[in-house]
Structures are given as C-alpha cells and as structure tokens.
C-alpha cells in the first residue's frame, strides 16, 4: 500500500510551498543515488519523495489528493512516471544553501522559529463508512455521522482560561517557547520546560475544561458522497477533526469508504463486468434480448452464430469517473444457459436438430454446437456408430 505523501515528506497537511520545497530538498540531498551508491532502499525512498513532491507542489493535483487520496489521482501517483528532475536544483550548492538559510543549521545555532501564541492544530480523525454498491456508483446527497471528538470549550472559548482571566507570558522563556541549552561547544534550542514550548502559562485554568481549552462530545457531521467512489477512496472534510488547543485550528476528518460487493457485477476501476446467461438457440439464430444495467434496461442484439464465450461491451454503462466526465463501460461475458430438464416435445425438437446437423459434413454449425455443448454432438455420433 502506498504511503501518505505528507508522511513521505514529513510535513503537515497545511504545509506551504516553501516548506514543501525545503523538506524535499533536504530529503533529496540525503537520499540521492550519488550519495548512496548501490543502496536500493535509499533509491526507492528518493523516488518516493520525488513522487510525493511532484503531486503536493502542484496546486490542482494536491487538491485532488487531499480530497480523494491516491485513488483520486488514478492509482499510483495518478498513473504518471516520476523521475528525478535535476532542474529542480540549480546545483549542489543550491541544496546546501537552503539549509544555511534557516534550516537545520539555523536551528542549531539559534535561528529557530517561535511558536505563535502557543496554538496547536487539532488532530485529524478517520471514519470508515460502509456503502452499498449502488450508493458508491450513484453517490448520496446527504450522509450524517455522529463523531466523538474534542471540541472547543464553550466556557473559555478554547483559551483554557477561567472567564475573566488571561494567559500570561512565560517568565522563563519570555514568550519564545524555547530556551538555550549548551552541549559542549554548541548551543542548541529546546522547548521551554515551564510552558512546554507554548510561550505562555495559564494562571487560572478554566474549571469546565481544566485548562485544556477543549471538551469531548459527540457531534453531527453532514456531507455528500460523490458518485463513483470505490473501496479505499478517501474523502477529506476540512476542519471537521478535533479542535486545536489554545485557539489552534481544527484538524480534518477523513471518511474512508468500504463498498459492499454486488452479486451481479464485478468492478474494475470504472468498468463493470457481468456474466450473462443466454439460451443457445439465441446464440445460434441471433436476435435480441433485454439486459439490466445499473441505469435501467438496455437492448442487446446478437448476431447469428455468436460464440458462446463472446464478450459484449456496453459503452458508458459503467461507473462514473470521480475526476472528469462520463462513465466506464459494462462488459457482458456471455455464457450458455443449458436447461436442466426438457419436455418431451422440446427433446424431440433438439434431437431433430442434432440429426439434421449431424448428417452434414463438419461445418460452421457443427463447430458452433461443439463450443456450446463441449463436443457433445461429436460424442453422440460416435455412440450411434
């Protein structure tokens, strides 16, 4: 199973373009094949990072990925072939320059970033939703879920402070959220132990949420299921996850679909496959019959002498495409319907047909019946001899 692109790059889902580029350059420097000769694992991780960056650095692709995951891109990386593009880095010096401009070396020697007010983004949530085969194809206008999650406290409005009080700047780090720690010849920055890196402390915690700024409750979430979702399709509902601490923005809710099987159809992407039993006289003489598709009845015409293993394609009778217009196709795999019992009259007619065909030289008709009955007419002639 493909890893989440954000996980591959090690960034949050709200990472900006600069952070994506900086993180990718760092990984490229670390994993580049020139620095890891003969290391297959590093090479695969390098390609994985290139694929992740190619999608997340493209606004349109990222929007589709955030909404539907890998499935929305048409499979593994959207069906594209990802290769390292040297033009993304002017030269080796360009890669190193990104680090000295405030990256890991900047953090090491005192150039780290402060946290803004101590806010913390809420956690993402995932809900697995089972859908019927029909709802997956046609979608649903409204689905309502009851989700247990942490929400902003109504008493303190997420601040964590008792009403009437305010947070205070941490005296130890003076609001920076970080303190200098000396290790030998180096000085590094570490989260402030007093305020836990927030830059502020709460002198009077809210009694309802005990200073957390959040309380647990069940909430109703409504959304629309788009037509054409498949098993494993992921739908992102922004800001419907858990509330952030101390006024931080909420996380996202990911609805992952599990689609029930259908006794009539087998699904392959946007295409459907169905076994259709047809009486052998209709295959021999040709004609038409009504077939049921997900969109209603359709007329199927068969030519005279249609092979018993023939496959008929009904265009645009498959599953709607999540991205783009139109639908897939429905493939009907014909099978001969052999009756388990015959009336005396029916048996007499079949015998007459067999005798009339058996008296001629082996031709197209006999060859067709050999396919239909698996050589029964030949074995029958041997028995009569």
C-alpha positions as CSV (number, residue, x, y, z in Angstrom):
1,X,0.0,0.0,0.0
2,X,1.3,3.5,-0.9
3,X,2.3,5.7,1.9
4,X,0.6,9.0,2.5
5,X,2.5,11.8,0.6
6,X,2.6,14.1,3.6
7,X,4.1,11.3,5.7
8,X,6.7,10.6,3.0
9,X,7.9,14.2,3.1
10,X,7.4,14.5,6.9
11,X,5.2,17.7,6.7
12,X,1.8,18.6,8.0
13,X,-1.2,18.7,5.7
14,X,-1.3,22.5,5.8
15,X,2.4,22.9,4.8
16,X,3.1,25.8,2.5
17,X,5.0,25.7,-0.8
18,X,8.2,26.9,0.8
19,X,8.1,24.2,3.5
20,X,7.4,21.5,0.9
21,X,10.4,22.7,-1.2
22,X,12.7,22.9,1.7
23,X,11.8,19.5,3.0
24,X,12.1,17.9,-0.4
25,X,15.5,19.4,-1.0
26,X,16.7,18.0,2.4
27,X,15.4,14.5,1.5
28,X,16.9,14.7,-2.0
29,X,20.3,15.6,-0.5
30,X,20.1,12.8,2.0
31,X,18.8,10.1,-0.4
32,X,20.3,11.0,-3.8
33,X,21.8,7.9,-5.5
34,X,25.1,9.7,-6.0
35,X,25.5,9.9,-2.2
36,X,24.2,6.3,-1.7
37,X,25.8,4.2,-4.4
38,X,24.3,0.7,-4.5
39,X,21.8,1.4,-1.8
40,X,18.4,0.2,-3.3
41,X,16.4,1.3,-0.2
42,X,17.7,4.9,-0.4
43,X,17.0,4.9,-4.2
44,X,13.4,3.8,-3.6
45,X,12.9,6.4,-0.9
46,X,14.4,9.0,-3.2
47,X,11.8,8.1,-6.0
48,X,9.0,8.1,-3.4
49,X,9.9,11.6,-2.2
50,X,10.1,12.8,-5.8
51,X,6.6,11.4,-6.5
52,X,5.2,13.0,-3.3
53,X,6.7,16.4,-4.1
54,X,5.5,16.3,-7.7
55,X,1.9,15.9,-6.5
56,X,1.9,18.2,-3.5
57,X,3.8,21.0,-5.2
58,X,1.1,21.1,-7.9
59,X,-2.0,23.0,-6.6
60,X,-4.5,21.1,-8.7
61,X,-3.1,17.7,-8.0
62,X,-2.8,18.5,-4.3
63,X,-6.4,19.5,-4.1
64,X,-7.5,16.2,-5.7
65,X,-5.2,14.2,-3.5
66,X,-6.4,15.9,-0.3
67,X,-10.0,15.2,-1.2
68,X,-9.7,11.6,-2.5
69,X,-6.2,10.3,-1.8
70,X,-4.3,8.1,-4.2
71,X,-7.5,6.8,-5.8
72,X,-8.4,10.3,-6.9
73,X,-5.1,10.5,-8.8
74,X,-6.0,7.4,-10.8
75,X,-3.8,4.9,-8.9
76,X,-0.1,5.1,-8.1
77,X,0.7,8.7,-8.3
78,X,-2.0,9.4,-10.9
79,X,-0.6,6.9,-13.4
80,X,2.4,9.0,-14.0
81,X,6.1,8.0,-14.1
82,X,8.1,10.0,-11.6
83,X,11.8,10.6,-12.2
84,X,14.3,12.9,-10.6
85,X,14.4,16.3,-12.3
86,X,17.9,17.9,-12.0
87,X,16.4,21.3,-13.0
88,X,14.6,21.4,-9.6
89,X,18.1,22.1,-8.1
90,X,20.4,24.6,-9.8
91,X,23.4,22.7,-8.3
92,X,24.7,21.1,-5.2
93,X,25.4,24.5,-3.7
94,X,21.7,25.4,-4.1
95,X,20.7,22.5,-1.9
96,X,23.2,23.4,0.9
97,X,22.1,27.0,0.6
98,X,18.6,26.1,1.6
99,X,19.8,24.7,4.9
100,X,22.0,27.7,5.9
101,X,19.1,30.0,5.2
102,X,17.2,29.0,8.3
103,X,17.1,25.2,8.1
104,X,18.7,22.7,10.5
105,X,21.9,24.8,10.8
106,X,19.8,27.9,11.6
107,X,18.0,26.0,14.4
108,X,21.3,24.6,15.7
109,X,22.9,28.0,16.1
110,X,19.9,29.8,17.4
111,X,17.9,30.6,14.3
112,X,14.8,28.6,15.2
113,X,11.2,29.8,14.8
114,X,8.9,30.8,17.6
115,X,5.5,29.4,18.1
116,X,2.8,32.0,17.6
117,X,0.9,32.2,20.8
118,X,1.2,28.5,21.7
119,X,-1.7,27.5,19.4
120,X,-1.7,23.8,18.4
121,X,-3.5,22.4,15.5
122,X,-6.1,19.7,16.3
123,X,-5.7,16.1,15.4
124,X,-7.1,14.6,12.2
125,X,-9.7,11.9,12.5
126,X,-10.7,9.0,10.3
127,X,-14.1,7.3,9.9
128,X,-14.6,4.1,8.0
129,X,-18.0,4.2,6.2
130,X,-19.6,1.2,4.6
131,X,-21.6,1.9,1.4
132,X,-23.9,-0.2,-0.7
133,X,-22.8,-1.0,-4.2
134,X,-25.5,1.3,-5.6
135,X,-24.6,4.3,-3.3
136,X,-21.0,4.0,-4.4
137,X,-22.0,4.3,-8.0
138,X,-24.7,6.9,-7.8
139,X,-23.5,8.8,-4.7
140,X,-25.6,10.2,-1.9
141,X,-26.8,13.7,-1.5
142,X,-26.6,13.7,2.3
143,X,-24.9,11.5,4.9
144,X,-24.9,12.3,8.6
145,X,-22.4,10.9,11.0
146,X,-22.2,11.2,14.8
147,X,-18.5,11.7,15.5
148,X,-16.9,11.6,19.0
149,X,-14.3,14.4,19.1
150,X,-12.7,17.1,21.1
151,X,-14.4,20.5,20.5
152,X,-13.6,24.0,21.7
153,X,-14.8,24.6,25.3
154,X,-17.9,26.8,25.3
155,X,-17.0,28.4,28.6
156,X,-13.5,29.7,27.8
157,X,-13.9,29.6,24.0
158,X,-10.8,27.5,23.7
159,X,-8.4,29.7,25.6
160,X,-8.2,27.4,28.6
161,X,-8.5,30.4,31.0
162,X,-11.2,30.9,33.5
163,X,-13.6,33.6,32.2
164,X,-12.3,37.0,33.3
165,X,-8.7,35.9,33.3
166,X,-6.0,35.9,30.7
167,X,-2.9,33.9,29.9
168,X,0.5,35.3,31.0
169,X,3.8,35.3,29.2
170,X,6.2,32.7,30.4
171,X,8.8,34.3,32.6
172,X,11.4,31.7,31.8
173,X,11.5,31.9,28.0
174,X,9.8,35.3,27.8
175,X,7.3,34.1,25.4
176,X,9.7,32.5,22.9
177,X,8.7,28.9,23.8
178,X,12.4,27.9,23.6
179,X,15.4,28.1,25.8
180,X,19.1,27.8,25.0
181,X,20.7,24.6,26.1
182,X,24.5,24.2,25.9
183,X,26.0,20.9,24.9
184,X,29.8,21.1,24.9
185,X,30.9,23.8,22.4
186,X,27.4,24.0,20.9
187,X,24.3,25.9,22.0
188,X,21.0,24.4,20.9
189,X,17.4,25.5,21.4
190,X,15.0,23.2,23.3
191,X,11.3,23.6,24.3
192,X,10.9,25.6,27.4
193,X,10.2,23.2,30.3
194,X,8.0,25.6,32.2
195,X,5.4,26.4,29.5
196,X,6.1,23.3,27.4
197,X,7.1,25.4,24.4
198,X,3.9,27.4,24.3
199,X,5.4,30.7,25.4
200,X,2.6,31.3,27.9
201,X,1.1,29.9,31.0
202,X,-2.5,29.8,32.3
203,X,-2.7,31.2,35.9
204,X,-6.4,30.3,36.3
205,X,-7.4,27.3,34.3
206,X,-11.0,27.0,33.1
207,X,-13.0,24.8,35.5
208,X,-15.0,23.2,32.8
209,X,-12.1,22.0,30.6
210,X,-9.4,22.2,33.3
211,X,-7.3,24.5,31.1
212,X,-7.3,22.2,28.1
213,X,-9.5,24.5,26.0
214,X,-11.4,21.5,24.7
215,X,-14.0,19.1,25.8
216,X,-15.1,15.7,24.5
217,X,-18.6,15.4,22.9
218,X,-20.4,13.7,20.0
219,X,-21.1,15.9,17.1
220,X,-23.1,15.5,13.9
221,X,-21.3,15.9,10.6
222,X,-23.1,16.0,7.2
223,X,-21.5,15.6,3.8
224,X,-22.2,14.5,0.3
225,X,-20.9,11.2,-1.2
226,X,-19.7,11.8,-4.8
227,X,-20.8,9.4,-7.5
228,X,-18.1,6.8,-8.4
229,X,-16.3,6.3,-5.1
230,X,-14.6,2.9,-4.6
231,X,-13.3,0.9,-1.8
232,X,-10.4,2.8,-0.2
233,X,-11.5,6.2,-1.6
234,X,-10.8,8.9,1.0
235,X,-12.9,12.0,1.4
236,X,-11.4,14.9,3.2
237,X,-13.7,17.1,5.3
238,X,-11.7,20.2,6.3
239,X,-11.8,21.5,9.9
240,X,-14.1,18.6,10.9
241,X,-11.5,16.9,13.0
242,X,-10.6,17.7,16.6
243,X,-10.4,21.3,17.8
244,X,-6.9,22.7,18.3
245,X,-5.5,23.6,21.7
246,X,-5.4,27.2,22.9
247,X,-7.3,28.5,19.8
248,X,-5.4,26.5,17.2
249,X,-7.3,25.5,14.1
250,X,-9.2,22.2,13.9
251,X,-7.8,19.1,12.2
252,X,-9.6,17.4,9.3
253,X,-11.9,14.4,9.2
254,X,-11.1,11.7,6.6
255,X,-14.0,9.4,5.6
256,X,-12.7,6.2,4.1
257,X,-15.2,4.2,2.1
258,X,-15.7,0.4,2.1
259,X,-18.1,-0.7,-0.6
260,X,-20.2,-3.8,-0.4
261,X,-20.0,-6.4,-3.1
262,X,-22.8,-6.9,-5.6
263,X,-23.9,-10.4,-6.7
264,X,-24.3,-9.3,-10.3
265,X,-21.3,-7.1,-11.1
266,X,-17.6,-7.2,-10.5
267,X,-16.0,-3.8,-10.5
268,X,-12.6,-2.9,-12.1
269,X,-12.0,0.8,-11.7
270,X,-14.8,2.5,-13.6
271,X,-15.6,-0.6,-15.6
272,X,-18.2,-3.3,-14.6
273,X,-18.2,-7.0,-15.6
274,X,-21.3,-9.2,-15.6
275,X,-21.9,-12.9,-16.5
276,X,-24.9,-13.2,-18.7
277,X,-26.6,-16.5,-19.5
278,X,-28.1,-16.7,-22.9
279,X,-30.1,-19.6,-24.4
280,X,-28.1,-21.5,-27.1
281,X,-30.9,-21.1,-29.8
282,X,-30.5,-17.3,-29.5
283,X,-26.7,-17.6,-30.0
284,X,-27.3,-19.9,-33.0
285,X,-30.0,-18.0,-34.8
286,X,-29.3,-14.5,-33.4
287,X,-31.8,-12.0,-32.1
288,X,-32.1,-9.5,-29.2
289,X,-32.8,-9.6,-25.5
290,X,-33.3,-7.2,-22.7
291,X,-30.5,-6.8,-20.2
292,X,-30.4,-4.9,-16.9
293,X,-27.7,-2.4,-16.3
294,X,-27.2,-0.1,-13.3
295,X,-29.0,2.6,-15.3
296,X,-32.0,0.5,-16.4
297,X,-32.9,-1.9,-19.2
298,X,-31.0,-2.0,-22.4
299,X,-31.5,-3.9,-25.7
300,X,-28.7,-6.3,-26.6
301,X,-28.5,-7.5,-30.2
302,X,-26.7,-10.8,-31.0
303,X,-25.6,-11.8,-34.5
304,X,-26.3,-15.2,-35.9
305,X,-23.7,-17.7,-34.8
306,X,-22.4,-15.7,-31.8
307,X,-19.7,-17.6,-30.0
308,X,-20.6,-19.0,-26.6
309,X,-17.7,-17.2,-24.9
310,X,-18.3,-13.8,-26.5
311,X,-17.9,-10.6,-24.6
312,X,-20.2,-7.6,-25.4
313,X,-19.3,-4.1,-24.3
314,X,-22.0,-1.6,-23.4
315,X,-20.4,1.8,-23.7
316,X,-20.9,4.3,-20.9
317,X,-22.8,1.8,-18.7
318,X,-20.2,1.5,-16.0
319,X,-19.2,3.6,-13.0
320,X,-19.0,7.5,-13.1
321,X,-15.5,8.9,-13.1
322,X,-14.6,10.8,-10.0
323,X,-12.4,13.2,-11.9
324,X,-13.6,14.0,-15.4
325,X,-16.8,13.4,-17.3
326,X,-18.5,10.2,-18.5
327,X,-18.6,6.7,-17.1
328,X,-16.8,3.5,-17.7
329,X,-18.2,0.5,-19.6
330,X,-20.2,-2.6,-18.8
331,X,-18.7,-5.9,-20.2
332,X,-21.2,-8.7,-20.6
333,X,-19.5,-12.1,-20.5
334,X,-21.9,-14.5,-22.4
335,X,-22.5,-18.0,-21.0
336,X,-24.7,-20.7,-22.5
337,X,-27.8,-21.3,-20.4
338,X,-28.4,-25.1,-20.5
339,X,-31.8,-26.2,-19.3
340,X,-31.7,-28.9,-16.6
341,X,-34.8,-30.6,-18.0
342,X,-36.8,-30.7,-21.2
343,X,-40.3,-31.6,-22.1
344,X,-40.9,-34.4,-24.5
345,X,-41.7,-32.0,-27.3
346,X,-38.5,-30.0,-26.6
347,X,-36.4,-33.1,-26.5
348,X,-37.8,-34.2,-29.8
349,X,-37.0,-30.9,-31.5
350,X,-33.5,-30.9,-30.1
351,X,-32.9,-34.4,-31.4
352,X,-34.3,-33.4,-34.8
353,X,-31.8,-30.5,-34.9
354,X,-28.9,-32.7,-33.9
355,X,-29.7,-35.3,-36.5
356,X,-30.1,-32.7,-39.2
357,X,-26.7,-31.2,-38.3
358,X,-25.0,-34.5,-37.8
359,X,-25.9,-35.7,-41.3
360,X,-23.8,-32.9,-42.9
361,X,-20.1,-32.6,-43.2
362,X,-18.5,-30.9,-40.2
363,X,-19.1,-27.2,-40.9
364,X,-19.7,-23.9,-39.1
365,X,-22.9,-25.1,-37.5
366,X,-21.3,-28.3,-36.1
367,X,-18.3,-26.3,-34.9
368,X,-20.6,-23.9,-33.0
369,X,-22.5,-26.6,-31.3
370,X,-19.2,-28.2,-30.3
371,X,-18.5,-24.9,-28.4
372,X,-22.0,-24.8,-27.0
373,X,-22.2,-28.4,-25.8
374,X,-18.5,-29.1,-25.3
375,X,-18.3,-31.7,-28.1
376,X,-21.5,-33.5,-27.2
377,X,-22.7,-33.8,-30.8
378,X,-19.4,-35.5,-31.8
379,X,-19.5,-38.0,-28.9
380,X,-23.2,-38.6,-29.8
381,X,-22.2,-39.6,-33.4
382,X,-19.6,-42.0,-32.1
383,X,-22.2,-43.7,-29.8
384,X,-24.6,-44.1,-32.7
385,X,-21.8,-45.8,-34.7
